């Protein structure tokens, strides 16, 4: 009937030791007295298949429940996919499976239905769980985009800082070189009156030229050495990163298909090690060149000093002028080299910003496509449940992580960040905010947010200082609102009572298609009329669209829902076990329901009347 469904659960050790429970493709109902292990079965399924909870709190408590039940034992869940069986086993320490589980079941514990209506993230996960497979991009499609955007932003920040340093150095050199022409004239005048110093002057000119060249070389060697050392550190970090391909277990088959994978990993490790060695050799060679350059520089400086001393003896001040001029000529050479560096870094900065823009555009496309997919789901829900239940969506309406990133950047600044962060998050997208920060556009930022100009400037300065990576890659999600028509007005789930909240969430939840839906005691907080008139109808309508597994104390669910399998669990206080498991119409199932569940006889009576007086109870001899 369905692509994949849970066909069996087996437990070794713990409270449910030796449990072996089978499930049908349609509606499965777990019944039994409180403490018999119904909830434990559901939480072990969730734990074994690593099925996500719709809220973070439930995720933590569910895992604790499963581990307390399992102890040091193991649980195995078997899924049926056509003619194939997929066995997934898990202990507290590890999980094993024959192949990955593509579509995990949607599981809700007793309090999770209510929590879904209260939490924005839970409501969003609820809508996403209804989306058909392949309808819109998955959440994990953002991850490589965000990782690349973060990497590019970090590199941009580093390049920008280096560029600022170079430009500062150029400004300083420009100021120092303003006196160069005047010094050249003074130097020429002094030398023209010293005919005997002609040879020394020529030699000094040559030496100055050599010293200029060696000074430029020293700057080039230094920058390249720094870059190589940084690269070497990264290569060493990669080479020491642990990576191994585990041994192929004999239980998985005699032939090991991972040989080529291990070979590729080993070859990659060797290449990284070789690259590290090559860089080390380059650093050694560069150090040798730098040392030779330094030695030559010292030699030329000593000779130049000797000549200048001679010139000083011939004419007072001529040597001092020559010294200053030589220093300025060195600075002129440095200025030329720095201009080349400035040009290269400016080009790289522009390249990074253009590439990042493309990835940001792609990220927006992914988020827009996911919004449209969610909008289609919501439109279908409103057509089906309106006007009593109404679902609304706000594009990028859930920006909690973005606001938190702003708070983190402003913390310690003396600004009232808890007041400012929500204002910024509500009025400026992360991308727009980062562009304002990087462009230092204080006026536009103040205009958009309504903040005073001086305060806007402090915010931009602080965020720029702390870095924008977390802000730019913060998760921005769509906001979902679930409402119930109460009289003449709609009330959101945050405003509703517990029962009303469940009344909204349950019918939506049952719109899951092609995936197993597991709910623990859905009748909690619901009146019997809603169960009979609404919930049962939704269960019956959904039975042909995906497996259902319910635990319940309400007899109407298995009886009126036409359960394909009823499983009665029992307990002796120290261990839970299966007392009976079979189709609804078997005498044992009828007996179990009428004896254990409240309203069992009434439920069968209601079912009999529905089928025009054909009494299922009489056919089983229960009346």
C-alpha positions as CSV (number, residue, x, y, z in Angstrom):
1,X,0.0,0.0,0.0
2,X,2.7,2.4,1.0
3,X,6.3,2.9,-0.1
4,X,7.8,2.4,3.4
5,X,6.2,1.4,6.7
6,X,7.3,0.1,10.1
7,X,6.6,-3.7,10.2
8,X,8.3,-4.7,13.5
9,X,10.0,-3.7,16.7
10,X,12.2,-6.0,18.8
11,X,13.8,-5.2,22.1
12,X,16.6,-6.9,24.0
13,X,17.0,-6.2,27.8
14,X,15.5,-3.3,29.7
15,X,11.9,-2.9,30.7
16,X,10.6,-4.3,27.4
17,X,13.1,-7.2,27.2
18,X,12.1,-9.8,24.6
19,X,9.4,-7.6,23.1
20,X,8.6,-8.6,19.5
21,X,5.7,-6.5,18.2
22,X,4.5,-6.4,14.5
23,X,2.6,-3.6,12.8
24,X,0.2,-3.5,9.9
25,X,0.4,-1.0,7.0
26,X,-2.7,0.9,8.0
27,X,-4.0,1.9,11.5
28,X,-2.2,0.3,14.4
29,X,-3.4,0.9,18.0
30,X,-1.5,0.2,21.2
31,X,-3.8,-0.3,24.2
32,X,-3.2,-1.3,27.7
33,X,-3.3,0.0,31.3
34,X,-1.1,2.8,32.3
35,X,2.5,1.7,32.8
36,X,2.2,-1.2,30.4
37,X,4.8,0.4,28.0
38,X,2.8,2.0,25.2
39,X,4.7,5.3,25.4
40,X,8.0,3.3,25.8
41,X,7.4,1.5,22.5
42,X,6.8,4.8,20.7
43,X,9.9,6.5,22.2
44,X,12.1,3.5,21.4
45,X,10.9,3.7,17.7
46,X,11.8,7.4,17.8
47,X,15.2,6.7,19.4
48,X,16.1,3.8,17.0
49,X,15.2,5.6,13.8
50,X,16.6,8.9,15.1
51,X,13.3,10.6,14.2
52,X,13.4,14.3,15.0
53,X,11.0,15.9,17.5
54,X,9.1,19.0,16.6
55,X,10.4,20.8,19.6
56,X,13.8,20.9,21.3
57,X,12.5,20.1,24.8
58,X,10.7,17.0,23.6
59,X,13.8,15.9,21.8
60,X,15.8,15.9,25.0
61,X,13.1,14.2,27.2
62,X,12.3,11.6,24.6
63,X,15.9,10.5,24.4
64,X,16.1,10.3,28.2
65,X,12.9,8.2,28.3
66,X,14.2,5.8,25.6
67,X,17.6,5.3,27.4
68,X,15.9,4.7,30.7
69,X,13.8,2.0,29.2
70,X,16.5,0.4,27.1
71,X,19.4,0.4,29.6
72,X,22.3,-1.5,28.2
73,X,20.1,-3.4,25.7
74,X,19.3,-2.8,22.1
75,X,16.2,-2.0,20.0
76,X,15.7,-3.1,16.3
77,X,13.1,-1.6,14.1
78,X,12.3,-3.3,10.8
79,X,10.9,-1.3,7.9
80,X,9.3,-2.8,4.8
81,X,9.9,-1.1,1.4
82,X,8.1,-3.2,-1.2
83,X,9.7,-6.6,-1.1
84,X,12.7,-5.4,0.9
85,X,13.2,-5.2,4.6
86,X,15.4,-2.5,6.2
87,X,16.6,-3.4,9.7
88,X,17.8,-0.6,12.0
89,X,19.4,-1.5,15.3
90,X,20.5,0.9,18.1
91,X,22.0,0.8,21.5
92,X,22.8,3.7,23.9
93,X,26.2,3.8,22.3
94,X,25.8,3.2,18.6
95,X,23.5,2.6,15.7
96,X,23.7,0.2,12.8
97,X,21.6,-0.2,9.7
98,X,21.6,-2.0,6.4
99,X,20.9,1.2,4.4
100,X,19.9,4.8,5.3
101,X,16.3,5.5,6.2
102,X,15.1,8.1,3.7
103,X,11.8,9.3,5.1
104,X,11.7,9.0,8.9
105,X,8.4,8.8,10.7
106,X,6.7,11.8,12.3
107,X,6.3,11.1,16.0
108,X,4.5,13.1,18.6
109,X,4.5,12.3,22.3
110,X,1.6,13.1,24.7
111,X,2.6,16.8,25.3
112,X,4.1,17.4,21.9
113,X,0.9,18.2,20.1
114,X,0.2,21.0,22.5
115,X,3.8,22.2,22.4
116,X,3.7,22.4,18.6
117,X,1.0,25.0,18.7
118,X,2.9,27.1,21.3
119,X,6.4,27.1,19.6
120,X,7.1,28.9,16.3
121,X,9.8,26.3,15.4
122,X,7.3,23.5,16.1
123,X,4.6,25.0,13.9
124,X,7.1,25.4,11.0
125,X,8.3,21.8,11.3
126,X,4.7,20.7,11.3
127,X,4.1,22.5,8.0
128,X,7.3,21.1,6.5
129,X,6.4,17.6,7.6
130,X,3.3,17.8,5.4
131,X,5.2,18.9,2.3
132,X,5.5,16.2,-0.3
133,X,9.0,14.8,-0.8
134,X,10.8,16.9,-3.4
135,X,8.3,19.8,-3.1
136,X,10.7,22.7,-2.6
137,X,14.3,22.6,-1.3
138,X,15.2,20.8,1.9
139,X,16.7,22.7,4.8
140,X,20.1,21.1,4.4
141,X,20.4,22.7,0.9
142,X,21.3,25.9,2.7
143,X,24.2,24.4,4.6
144,X,26.9,24.4,1.8
145,X,25.8,27.9,0.7
146,X,26.0,29.3,4.2
147,X,29.4,27.6,4.8
148,X,30.8,29.2,1.6
149,X,29.3,32.6,2.4
150,X,30.9,32.4,5.9
151,X,34.2,31.4,4.4
152,X,34.1,34.2,1.8
153,X,33.1,36.8,4.5
154,X,35.9,35.8,6.8
155,X,38.4,36.1,3.9
156,X,36.9,39.4,2.9
157,X,37.4,40.7,6.4
158,X,41.0,39.5,6.5
159,X,41.8,41.0,3.0
160,X,40.1,44.3,3.9
161,X,42.2,44.6,7.1
162,X,45.4,43.9,5.2
163,X,44.3,46.5,2.5
164,X,43.7,49.1,5.2
165,X,47.2,48.5,6.6
166,X,48.8,48.9,3.1
167,X,46.9,52.1,2.5
168,X,47.9,53.5,5.8
169,X,51.5,52.7,5.0
170,X,51.1,54.4,1.6
171,X,49.7,57.5,3.1
172,X,52.7,57.7,5.5
173,X,55.1,57.2,2.7
174,X,53.5,59.9,0.6
175,X,53.9,62.4,3.4
176,X,57.6,61.4,3.9
177,X,58.4,61.6,0.2
178,X,57.2,65.2,-0.2
179,X,60.7,66.4,0.7
180,X,62.4,64.1,-1.8
181,X,62.8,66.7,-4.6
182,X,64.2,69.4,-2.3
183,X,66.7,67.0,-0.9
184,X,67.8,65.9,-4.3
185,X,68.5,69.5,-5.3
186,X,70.5,70.1,-2.0
187,X,72.5,66.9,-2.6
188,X,73.3,67.9,-6.2
189,X,74.5,71.4,-5.1
190,X,76.7,70.0,-2.4
191,X,78.3,67.4,-4.7
192,X,78.9,69.9,-7.5
193,X,81.3,71.8,-5.3
194,X,83.3,68.7,-4.4
195,X,85.2,67.6,-7.5
196,X,87.4,65.3,-5.5
197,X,84.3,63.4,-4.3
198,X,83.1,62.5,-7.8
199,X,84.2,58.9,-7.6
200,X,82.9,58.4,-4.1
201,X,79.6,60.0,-5.2
202,X,79.2,57.6,-8.1
203,X,79.9,54.7,-5.9
204,X,77.4,55.9,-3.3
205,X,74.8,56.3,-6.0
206,X,75.3,52.7,-7.0
207,X,75.2,51.5,-3.4
208,X,72.0,53.5,-2.8
209,X,70.4,51.8,-5.8
210,X,71.5,48.4,-4.5
211,X,70.2,49.2,-1.0
212,X,66.9,50.3,-2.5
213,X,66.6,47.0,-4.4
214,X,67.5,44.9,-1.4
215,X,65.0,46.8,0.8
216,X,62.2,46.1,-1.7
217,X,63.4,42.5,-1.8
218,X,63.3,42.3,2.0
219,X,59.7,43.5,2.0
220,X,58.7,41.0,-0.7
221,X,60.5,38.1,1.1
222,X,58.8,39.1,4.4
223,X,55.3,39.2,3.0
224,X,55.7,35.9,1.1
225,X,57.2,34.2,4.2
226,X,54.3,35.3,6.3
227,X,51.8,34.0,3.7
228,X,53.7,30.7,3.4
229,X,53.8,30.2,7.2
230,X,50.1,30.8,7.4
231,X,49.5,28.3,4.6
232,X,51.8,25.8,6.2
233,X,49.9,26.1,9.5
234,X,46.6,25.3,7.7
235,X,48.2,22.4,5.8
236,X,49.5,21.0,9.1
237,X,46.1,21.4,10.7
238,X,44.6,19.4,7.8
239,X,47.3,16.8,7.9
240,X,46.8,16.1,11.6
241,X,43.0,16.0,11.3
242,X,41.9,12.4,12.1
243,X,40.3,10.5,9.2
244,X,40.0,6.9,8.8
245,X,37.8,4.4,7.0
246,X,36.6,1.8,9.4
247,X,37.2,-1.9,8.7
248,X,34.6,-3.7,6.6
249,X,32.7,-6.0,9.0
250,X,32.5,-9.6,8.0
251,X,28.8,-9.5,8.8
252,X,28.3,-7.1,5.9
253,X,29.7,-9.5,3.3
254,X,33.0,-11.1,2.4
255,X,34.0,-8.6,-0.3
256,X,35.2,-5.3,1.0
257,X,33.9,-2.5,-1.3
258,X,35.8,0.2,0.6
259,X,39.3,-0.7,-0.7
260,X,39.3,2.1,-3.3
261,X,37.9,4.5,-0.7
262,X,40.8,3.7,1.7
263,X,43.3,4.0,-1.1
264,X,41.9,7.4,-2.1
265,X,42.0,8.6,1.6
266,X,45.6,7.4,2.0
267,X,46.7,9.0,-1.2
268,X,45.0,12.2,-0.2
269,X,46.8,12.1,3.2
270,X,50.1,11.5,1.5
271,X,49.5,14.4,-0.9
272,X,48.7,16.7,2.0
273,X,51.9,15.5,3.8
274,X,53.9,16.0,0.6
275,X,52.3,19.5,0.2
276,X,53.3,20.3,3.8
277,X,56.9,19.1,3.0
278,X,57.0,21.2,-0.2
279,X,55.9,24.3,1.6
280,X,58.5,23.7,4.3
281,X,61.2,23.5,1.6
282,X,59.9,26.7,0.1
283,X,60.1,28.4,3.5
284,X,63.6,27.2,3.9
285,X,64.6,28.5,0.5
286,X,62.9,31.8,1.2
287,X,64.7,32.1,4.5
288,X,68.0,31.4,2.7
289,X,67.3,34.1,0.2
290,X,66.3,36.5,2.9
291,X,69.4,35.9,4.9
292,X,71.6,36.4,1.8
293,X,69.7,39.6,1.1
294,X,70.2,40.8,4.7
295,X,73.9,40.0,4.5
296,X,74.4,41.9,1.3
297,X,72.4,44.8,2.7
298,X,74.6,45.0,5.8
299,X,77.7,44.9,3.5
300,X,76.4,47.8,1.3
301,X,75.2,49.8,4.3
302,X,78.7,49.6,5.8
303,X,80.4,50.7,2.6
304,X,77.8,53.5,2.2
305,X,78.4,54.7,5.7
306,X,82.2,54.8,5.1
307,X,81.7,56.9,1.9
308,X,79.3,59.3,3.7
309,X,81.9,59.8,6.4
310,X,84.4,60.7,3.7
311,X,81.9,63.1,2.2
312,X,81.2,64.6,5.6
313,X,84.9,65.4,5.9
314,X,84.9,67.1,2.6
315,X,81.9,69.2,3.2
316,X,79.8,69.5,6.3
317,X,76.3,68.3,5.8
318,X,76.7,66.7,2.4
319,X,76.7,63.2,3.9
320,X,73.6,63.9,6.1
321,X,71.8,65.0,3.0
322,X,72.9,61.9,1.1
323,X,71.7,59.7,4.0
324,X,68.3,61.3,4.1
325,X,68.0,61.0,0.3
326,X,69.0,57.4,0.4
327,X,66.3,56.7,3.0
328,X,63.8,58.4,0.9
329,X,64.8,56.5,-2.2
330,X,64.3,53.3,-0.2
331,X,60.8,54.5,0.7
332,X,60.1,55.3,-2.9
333,X,60.9,51.7,-3.8
334,X,58.7,50.5,-1.0
335,X,55.9,52.7,-2.2
336,X,56.0,51.2,-5.6
337,X,55.9,47.6,-4.2
338,X,53.0,48.5,-1.8
339,X,51.0,50.0,-4.7
340,X,51.3,46.6,-6.5
341,X,50.1,44.9,-3.3
342,X,47.2,47.4,-3.0
343,X,46.2,46.7,-6.5
344,X,46.3,42.9,-6.0
345,X,44.3,43.0,-2.8
346,X,41.7,45.4,-4.2
347,X,41.1,43.0,-7.1
348,X,40.8,40.0,-4.7
349,X,38.4,42.0,-2.5
350,X,36.2,42.7,-5.5
351,X,36.3,39.1,-6.6
352,X,35.3,37.9,-3.1
353,X,32.4,40.3,-2.9
354,X,31.1,39.3,-6.4
355,X,31.3,35.6,-5.6
356,X,29.7,36.1,-2.2
357,X,26.9,38.1,-3.9
358,X,26.2,35.1,-6.3
359,X,26.0,32.7,-3.3
360,X,23.7,35.1,-1.4
361,X,21.5,35.3,-4.5
362,X,21.3,31.5,-4.6
363,X,20.5,31.4,-0.9
364,X,17.6,33.8,-1.4
365,X,16.4,31.6,-4.3
366,X,16.5,28.5,-2.1
367,X,14.6,30.3,0.7
368,X,12.0,31.8,-1.7
369,X,11.4,28.3,-3.3
370,X,10.9,26.8,0.2
371,X,8.5,29.6,1.1
372,X,6.5,28.9,-2.1
373,X,6.3,25.2,-1.2
374,X,5.1,26.0,2.3
375,X,2.6,28.4,0.8
376,X,1.1,25.6,-1.3
377,X,0.7,23.4,1.7
378,X,-0.9,26.2,3.7
379,X,-3.3,27.0,0.8
380,X,-4.4,23.3,0.7
381,X,-4.9,23.3,4.5
382,X,-7.0,26.4,4.4
383,X,-9.1,25.0,1.6
384,X,-9.6,21.8,3.6
385,X,-10.2,23.2,7.1
386,X,-11.3,26.8,6.6
387,X,-12.9,28.8,7.9
388,X,-12.8,27.1,11.3
389,X,-9.0,26.6,11.1
390,X,-6.8,29.1,9.4
391,X,-3.1,28.9,8.7
392,X,-0.9,31.9,7.8
393,X,2.7,32.3,6.8
394,X,5.0,35.3,7.0
395,X,8.1,35.3,4.8
396,X,11.2,35.5,7.0
397,X,9.0,36.0,10.0
398,X,11.1,34.0,12.4
399,X,14.4,35.9,12.9
400,X,15.3,34.9,16.5
401,X,18.7,33.5,15.5
402,X,19.5,36.7,13.5
403,X,18.5,38.9,16.4
404,X,20.7,36.8,18.7
405,X,23.7,37.2,16.4
406,X,23.2,41.0,16.6
407,X,23.0,40.8,20.4
408,X,26.3,38.8,20.5
409,X,28.0,41.4,18.3
410,X,26.9,44.3,20.4
411,X,27.4,42.7,23.8
412,X,30.0,44.7,25.9
413,X,29.6,47.8,23.8
414,X,27.6,49.8,26.3
415,X,24.7,49.9,23.9
416,X,21.2,48.6,25.0
417,X,21.6,45.7,22.6
418,X,18.5,43.8,23.8
419,X,16.4,46.8,22.7
420,X,18.3,47.5,19.5
421,X,18.7,44.0,18.1
422,X,14.9,43.3,17.6
423,X,14.5,46.7,15.9
424,X,17.3,45.9,13.4
425,X,16.2,42.3,12.9
426,X,12.6,43.4,12.1
427,X,13.6,46.2,9.7
428,X,16.8,45.2,7.9
429,X,17.6,41.8,6.4
430,X,21.0,40.2,7.4
431,X,22.3,40.9,3.9
432,X,21.2,44.5,3.9
433,X,22.6,45.0,7.4
434,X,26.0,43.6,6.5
435,X,26.2,45.7,3.4
436,X,25.5,48.8,5.5
437,X,28.2,47.8,8.0
438,X,30.8,47.0,5.4
439,X,30.1,50.2,3.5
440,X,30.0,52.2,6.8
441,X,26.7,53.7,5.5
442,X,25.6,55.2,8.9
443,X,23.2,57.7,7.4
444,X,21.2,55.1,5.5
445,X,21.2,52.7,8.5
446,X,19.9,55.5,10.7
447,X,17.2,56.4,8.1
448,X,16.0,52.8,7.8
449,X,15.9,52.0,11.6
450,X,15.0,55.4,12.9
451,X,17.9,55.4,15.3
452,X,19.9,58.6,16.1
453,X,22.8,59.1,13.8
454,X,25.4,58.9,16.6
455,X,23.9,55.7,17.9
456,X,23.7,54.2,14.4
457,X,27.4,55.0,13.9
458,X,28.4,53.2,17.2
459,X,26.4,50.1,16.2
460,X,28.0,49.9,12.8
461,X,31.5,50.4,14.2
462,X,31.0,47.8,16.9
463,X,29.5,45.2,14.5
464,X,32.3,45.8,12.0
465,X,34.9,45.4,14.8
466,X,33.3,42.1,16.0
467,X,32.8,40.6,12.5
468,X,29.6,40.0,10.5
469,X,29.9,36.3,9.7
470,X,27.4,35.1,12.3
471,X,24.9,37.8,11.3
472,X,25.2,37.1,7.5
473,X,24.7,33.4,8.0
474,X,22.0,33.5,10.7
475,X,19.0,31.3,10.0
476,X,16.0,33.2,8.8
477,X,12.8,31.2,8.7
478,X,9.3,31.7,7.7
479,X,6.8,32.4,10.5
480,X,3.7,30.2,10.8
481,X,0.5,31.1,12.6
482,X,-2.2,28.6,13.4
483,X,-5.6,30.1,14.3
484,X,-9.0,28.7,15.4
485,X,-12.3,30.5,14.7
486,X,-13.7,31.1,18.2
487,X,-17.2,32.6,17.8
488,X,-16.7,35.5,15.4
489,X,-12.9,36.0,15.8
490,X,-9.8,34.0,15.2
491,X,-7.5,33.2,18.0
492,X,-3.9,32.0,17.6
493,X,-2.8,28.8,19.2
494,X,-0.9,30.9,21.8
495,X,-4.3,32.3,22.9
496,X,-6.2,29.0,22.9
497,X,-6.8,26.5,25.7
498,X,-4.9,23.2,25.6
499,X,-7.9,21.3,24.2
500,X,-8.5,24.0,21.5
501,X,-4.8,24.0,20.6
502,X,-4.9,20.2,20.0
503,X,-8.1,20.7,18.0
504,X,-6.2,22.8,15.6
505,X,-2.9,20.8,15.4
506,X,-4.3,17.3,15.1
507,X,-6.3,17.6,11.9
508,X,-3.3,19.3,10.3
509,X,-0.9,16.7,11.5
510,X,-3.1,14.0,10.0
511,X,-2.4,15.5,6.5
512,X,0.9,13.7,6.4
513,X,1.3,11.8,3.1
514,X,3.4,8.7,2.5
515,X,5.1,8.7,5.9
516,X,4.4,6.8,9.1
517,X,2.6,9.0,11.7
518,X,3.0,7.9,15.3
519,X,1.0,9.7,18.1
520,X,1.0,8.9,21.8
521,X,-2.5,9.3,23.3
522,X,-4.0,11.9,20.8
523,X,-7.2,12.0,22.8
524,X,-5.6,13.8,25.7
525,X,-7.3,17.2,26.2
526,X,-9.9,16.4,23.6
527,X,-13.6,15.9,24.2
528,X,-15.3,12.7,22.9
529,X,-17.4,14.6,20.4
530,X,-14.4,15.9,18.6
531,X,-12.7,12.5,18.6
532,X,-15.8,10.9,17.1
533,X,-16.8,13.6,14.7
534,X,-13.5,15.0,13.5
535,X,-10.5,12.9,14.6
536,X,-11.9,9.6,13.5
537,X,-12.9,11.0,10.1
538,X,-9.4,12.3,9.6
539,X,-7.9,9.0,10.7
540,X,-10.1,7.0,8.2
541,X,-9.4,9.5,5.4
542,X,-5.6,9.2,6.0
543,X,-5.3,5.4,6.3
544,X,-4.8,5.0,2.6
545,X,-2.0,7.7,2.6
546,X,0.4,6.4,5.2
547,X,0.8,4.1,8.2
548,X,-0.6,5.2,11.5
549,X,0.5,4.0,15.0
550,X,-1.5,5.4,18.0
551,X,-1.4,4.6,21.6
552,X,-4.7,5.4,23.3
553,X,-7.2,4.8,26.1
554,X,-10.2,5.9,24.0
555,X,-12.0,2.9,22.4
556,X,-13.4,5.0,19.6
557,X,-10.0,5.3,17.9
558,X,-9.4,1.6,17.2
559,X,-13.1,0.7,16.8
560,X,-14.4,3.6,14.6
561,X,-11.0,4.0,13.0
562,X,-11.2,0.4,11.8
563,X,-7.8,-0.5,13.2
564,X,-5.8,-3.0,11.1
565,X,-4.0,-4.2,14.2
566,X,-4.7,-3.9,17.9
567,X,-1.9,-4.6,20.3
568,X,-2.6,-5.1,24.0
569,X,0.4,-4.5,26.2
570,X,0.7,-5.6,29.8
571,X,3.1,-5.2,32.7
572,X,4.0,-7.1,35.9
573,X,5.6,-3.9,37.3
574,X,9.2,-4.8,36.3
575,X,8.7,-5.7,32.7
576,X,6.3,-4.9,29.9
577,X,5.1,-7.4,27.3
578,X,2.6,-8.1,24.5
579,X,-0.6,-9.9,25.7
580,X,-2.3,-9.9,22.3
581,X,-1.8,-8.5,18.8
582,X,-4.2,-8.9,15.9
583,X,-6.9,-7.4,13.6
584,X,-9.7,-5.4,15.2
585,X,-12.3,-8.0,14.2
586,X,-10.7,-10.9,16.0
587,X,-12.5,-12.1,19.2
588,X,-9.3,-11.4,21.2
589,X,-9.1,-7.8,20.0
590,X,-12.8,-7.2,20.8
591,X,-12.4,-8.7,24.2
592,X,-9.3,-6.6,24.9
593,X,-11.0,-3.4,23.9
594,X,-14.2,-4.0,25.9
595,X,-12.3,-5.2,29.0
596,X,-9.4,-2.7,29.1
597,X,-10.6,0.5,27.4
598,X,-13.2,2.9,28.7
599,X,-16.3,3.1,26.4
600,X,-15.4,-0.1,24.6
601,X,-18.9,-1.4,24.4
602,X,-20.3,2.0,23.4
603,X,-17.7,2.3,20.6
604,X,-18.7,-1.1,19.2
605,X,-22.4,-0.1,19.5
606,X,-21.7,3.1,17.6
607,X,-19.9,1.2,14.9
608,X,-22.7,-1.3,14.6
609,X,-25.3,1.5,14.2
610,X,-23.1,3.1,11.5
611,X,-23.1,-0.2,9.5
612,X,-26.9,-0.3,9.5
613,X,-27.4,-2.5,12.5
614,X,-24.9,-5.1,11.5
615,X,-23.6,-5.9,15.0
616,X,-19.9,-6.8,15.1
617,X,-20.3,-7.6,18.8
618,X,-22.9,-10.3,18.2
619,X,-20.7,-12.0,15.6
620,X,-18.0,-12.3,18.3
621,X,-20.4,-13.5,21.0
622,X,-19.7,-10.5,23.3
623,X,-23.3,-9.5,23.9
